[in-house]
């Protein structure tokens, strides 16, 4: 066997730097700008206080993690990246004053119990949190609820296909739910194709910063399409009404 060929195959190829655009996500300081930073309690733990353990602002995750560098790679095209999640040396909470609620939905299972245990042990032993609450959430389901959700998923999938087939396509799916958005919410959580879910329980607005139109514009620029799922009772407060209805309340 030719050792020179083997050595060449083991050598790492030279890859030119790529153009990365950092996608900024909402942060707690956007809403509470005067929060004071605190040193992480992990600094006092001999297993975690070394520098390589903490995440820095330069640690990012590429949105598209598989890239083809063969041929003429378009380095001028920016690739979206996000800040890497993980432990930071400075945190925004005084852990002695923190209250934690762990919310679970569904029945008991070994995996869920293990996750809850690790959360409690980590919060108590590593971060010094002394107030930890457990909450089991859920709601009643009517007969045929699962069937309705499954049918709604099919409609969402079809809307996604239609939206992708046209430039700047928008798929809009309206589901039943004049007073509650349970069906709409479950169908959205069960699908990977929904960009925006509108339900009666949560108010929203159309124009201005943080509005639906701004989000749609960003979504279309990044993905070229968007899918919105809306319960029929969502946004009743922004629908124009005749003067007679307004006077009657």
C-alpha positions as CSV (number, residue, x, y, z in Angstrom):
1,X,0.0,0.0,0.0
2,X,1.3,3.4,-0.9
3,X,1.8,5.2,2.5
4,X,1.8,8.6,0.7
5,X,-1.7,8.1,-0.5
6,X,-2.9,7.0,2.9
7,X,-1.3,10.1,4.5
8,X,-3.0,12.3,1.9
9,X,-6.4,10.8,2.8
10,X,-5.8,11.4,6.5
11,X,-4.9,15.1,6.0
12,X,-7.7,17.5,6.8
13,X,-8.8,19.5,3.8
14,X,-8.4,23.3,3.9
15,X,-11.8,24.9,4.1
16,X,-12.2,28.6,3.5
17,X,-14.2,30.6,6.1
18,X,-18.0,31.0,5.5
19,X,-20.1,34.0,5.8
20,X,-22.2,33.7,8.9
21,X,-25.1,36.0,9.9
22,X,-26.1,35.7,13.5
23,X,-29.8,35.5,14.1
24,X,-30.7,37.4,17.2
25,X,-33.5,35.9,19.3
26,X,-35.6,37.7,22.0
27,X,-33.7,37.9,25.3
28,X,-34.9,38.5,28.9
29,X,-33.0,41.8,29.0
30,X,-35.2,43.0,26.1
31,X,-38.1,43.2,28.5
32,X,-36.2,43.8,31.8
33,X,-33.2,45.9,30.8
34,X,-32.2,46.7,34.4
35,X,-31.5,43.2,35.5
36,X,-28.3,42.7,37.5
37,X,-25.9,39.9,36.7
38,X,-24.8,37.4,39.2
39,X,-21.9,34.9,39.2
40,X,-23.1,31.4,38.5
41,X,-23.1,29.1,41.5
42,X,-21.3,26.6,39.3
43,X,-18.2,28.7,39.9
44,X,-18.0,27.2,43.4
45,X,-18.2,23.7,42.1
46,X,-14.8,22.1,41.4
47,X,-16.3,20.0,38.6
48,X,-17.7,22.9,36.6
49,X,-15.7,26.1,37.2
50,X,-13.1,25.6,34.4
51,X,-13.2,28.1,31.6
52,X,-14.0,25.6,28.8
53,X,-17.2,24.6,30.5
54,X,-19.0,27.9,29.9
55,X,-20.7,29.1,26.7
56,X,-19.4,32.4,25.3
57,X,-21.0,34.8,22.8
58,X,-18.8,33.5,20.1
59,X,-20.2,30.0,20.4
60,X,-22.9,29.6,17.7
61,X,-24.9,26.8,16.0
62,X,-25.4,27.0,12.2
63,X,-29.0,26.6,11.1
64,X,-27.8,24.5,8.2
65,X,-25.2,22.2,9.8
66,X,-24.4,20.1,6.6
67,X,-22.5,22.2,4.0
68,X,-21.0,21.1,0.7
69,X,-17.6,22.7,0.2
70,X,-16.8,21.0,-3.1
71,X,-16.4,23.2,-6.2
72,X,-17.1,26.9,-6.0
73,X,-18.7,27.4,-2.7
74,X,-20.7,30.7,-2.6
75,X,-18.9,32.2,0.5
76,X,-20.7,35.5,-0.1
77,X,-24.1,33.9,0.8
78,X,-24.7,34.4,4.6
79,X,-25.6,31.3,6.6
80,X,-27.9,31.9,9.6
81,X,-26.5,31.0,13.0
82,X,-27.9,31.1,16.5
83,X,-26.2,31.5,19.9
84,X,-25.3,28.2,21.5
85,X,-27.4,27.4,24.5
86,X,-25.6,26.3,27.7
87,X,-24.2,27.4,31.1
88,X,-22.9,31.0,31.4
89,X,-20.4,32.3,33.9
90,X,-22.8,35.3,34.5
91,X,-26.5,34.7,35.1
92,X,-29.4,37.1,35.5
93,X,-31.0,35.5,38.6
94,X,-30.2,35.5,42.3
95,X,-30.7,31.7,42.7
96,X,-31.5,32.2,46.4
97,X,-34.6,34.1,45.4
98,X,-35.7,32.0,42.5
99,X,-38.8,29.9,42.5
100,X,-39.0,27.1,40.0
101,X,-42.2,25.4,38.7
102,X,-41.8,22.1,36.8
103,X,-44.9,21.5,34.6
104,X,-45.7,18.1,33.2
105,X,-48.5,16.9,30.9
106,X,-49.5,13.3,30.6
107,X,-49.0,10.1,32.6
108,X,-46.1,8.6,34.4
109,X,-43.2,7.1,32.6
110,X,-39.6,6.2,33.5
111,X,-38.1,8.8,31.1
112,X,-40.3,11.6,32.4
113,X,-39.5,10.7,36.0
114,X,-35.8,10.7,35.2
115,X,-36.0,14.2,33.6
116,X,-37.8,15.6,36.6
117,X,-35.4,14.1,39.0
118,X,-32.4,15.5,37.2
119,X,-34.0,18.9,37.1
120,X,-34.7,18.9,40.8
121,X,-31.2,17.6,41.8
122,X,-29.5,20.1,39.4
123,X,-31.5,23.0,40.7
124,X,-31.0,22.1,44.4
125,X,-27.4,20.8,44.4
126,X,-25.8,22.9,41.7
127,X,-27.7,26.2,41.7
128,X,-28.9,26.3,45.3
129,X,-32.6,26.8,44.5
130,X,-34.7,26.0,47.5
131,X,-38.3,26.5,46.2
132,X,-39.2,24.0,43.6
133,X,-42.8,23.2,42.7
134,X,-44.4,20.5,40.7
135,X,-47.5,21.1,38.6
136,X,-49.4,18.6,36.5
137,X,-51.3,20.4,33.7
138,X,-54.0,19.1,31.4
139,X,-57.6,19.7,30.1
140,X,-60.6,17.6,29.3
141,X,-60.9,16.2,25.8
142,X,-64.3,15.7,24.2
143,X,-65.3,12.7,22.1
144,X,-63.6,12.8,18.7
145,X,-61.0,15.3,19.8
146,X,-58.0,13.3,18.6
147,X,-59.7,12.7,15.2
148,X,-60.3,16.4,14.7
149,X,-56.7,17.1,15.5
150,X,-55.5,14.5,13.1
151,X,-57.7,15.9,10.3
152,X,-56.4,19.4,11.1
153,X,-52.9,18.2,10.7
154,X,-53.7,17.0,7.2
155,X,-55.1,20.4,6.3
156,X,-51.9,22.0,7.7
157,X,-49.7,19.7,5.7
158,X,-51.6,20.5,2.5
159,X,-51.4,24.2,3.2
160,X,-47.6,23.9,3.7
161,X,-47.2,22.1,0.3
162,X,-49.3,24.8,-1.4
163,X,-47.3,27.6,0.2
164,X,-44.0,26.0,-0.8
165,X,-45.1,25.7,-4.4
166,X,-45.4,29.5,-5.0
167,X,-42.9,32.3,-4.4
168,X,-43.7,34.0,-1.1
169,X,-46.6,31.6,-0.7
170,X,-48.7,31.9,2.5
171,X,-50.8,29.0,3.7
172,X,-53.7,30.0,6.0
173,X,-55.7,27.3,7.8
174,X,-58.7,28.2,9.9
175,X,-59.9,25.7,12.5
176,X,-62.9,25.5,14.8
177,X,-62.5,27.2,18.2
178,X,-64.6,30.4,18.7
179,X,-63.8,30.6,22.4
180,X,-60.9,28.2,23.0
181,X,-57.9,27.2,20.9
182,X,-57.3,23.7,22.1
183,X,-57.8,22.1,18.7
184,X,-55.7,24.7,17.0
185,X,-52.9,24.5,19.6
186,X,-52.7,20.7,19.6
187,X,-52.7,20.6,15.8
188,X,-49.9,23.1,15.7
189,X,-47.8,21.3,18.3
190,X,-48.2,18.1,16.4
191,X,-47.0,19.7,13.1
192,X,-43.5,20.9,12.1
193,X,-44.9,23.2,9.4
194,X,-46.6,26.0,11.3
195,X,-44.9,29.4,11.6
196,X,-47.7,31.3,13.5
197,X,-50.5,30.0,15.7
198,X,-53.4,32.4,16.6
199,X,-55.9,31.4,19.3
200,X,-58.6,33.4,21.2
201,X,-56.7,33.1,24.5
202,X,-53.8,35.2,23.3
203,X,-54.2,38.7,21.9
204,X,-52.1,39.8,18.9
205,X,-51.8,42.8,16.6
206,X,-51.2,43.1,12.9
207,X,-49.0,46.2,12.3
208,X,-46.0,47.7,14.0
209,X,-43.0,46.1,15.7
210,X,-43.6,42.6,16.8
211,X,-46.9,42.4,14.8
212,X,-48.0,39.7,12.5
213,X,-47.2,41.6,9.3
214,X,-43.6,42.2,10.5
215,X,-43.2,38.5,11.3
216,X,-44.6,37.4,8.0
217,X,-42.2,39.7,6.1
218,X,-39.2,38.2,8.0
219,X,-40.5,34.7,7.5
220,X,-40.9,35.2,3.7
221,X,-37.5,36.7,3.3
222,X,-35.8,33.8,5.2
223,X,-37.9,30.8,4.0
224,X,-39.8,32.0,1.0
225,X,-43.1,30.8,2.4
226,X,-45.2,30.8,5.6
227,X,-48.0,28.8,7.2
228,X,-50.5,30.4,9.6
229,X,-53.0,28.4,11.7
230,X,-55.8,30.4,13.2
231,X,-58.8,29.4,15.5
232,X,-62.0,31.0,14.3
233,X,-62.3,33.1,17.5
234,X,-58.9,34.6,17.4
235,X,-58.5,38.4,16.9
236,X,-62.1,39.3,17.6
237,X,-60.9,42.5,19.2
238,X,-59.3,43.8,15.9
239,X,-62.2,43.0,13.6
240,X,-64.2,46.1,12.6
241,X,-67.8,46.0,13.7
242,X,-70.9,48.0,12.7
243,X,-71.8,50.9,14.9
244,X,-75.0,49.1,16.0
245,X,-73.0,46.2,17.4
246,X,-70.6,48.5,19.1
247,X,-73.4,50.4,20.8
248,X,-75.1,47.3,21.9
249,X,-71.8,46.0,23.4
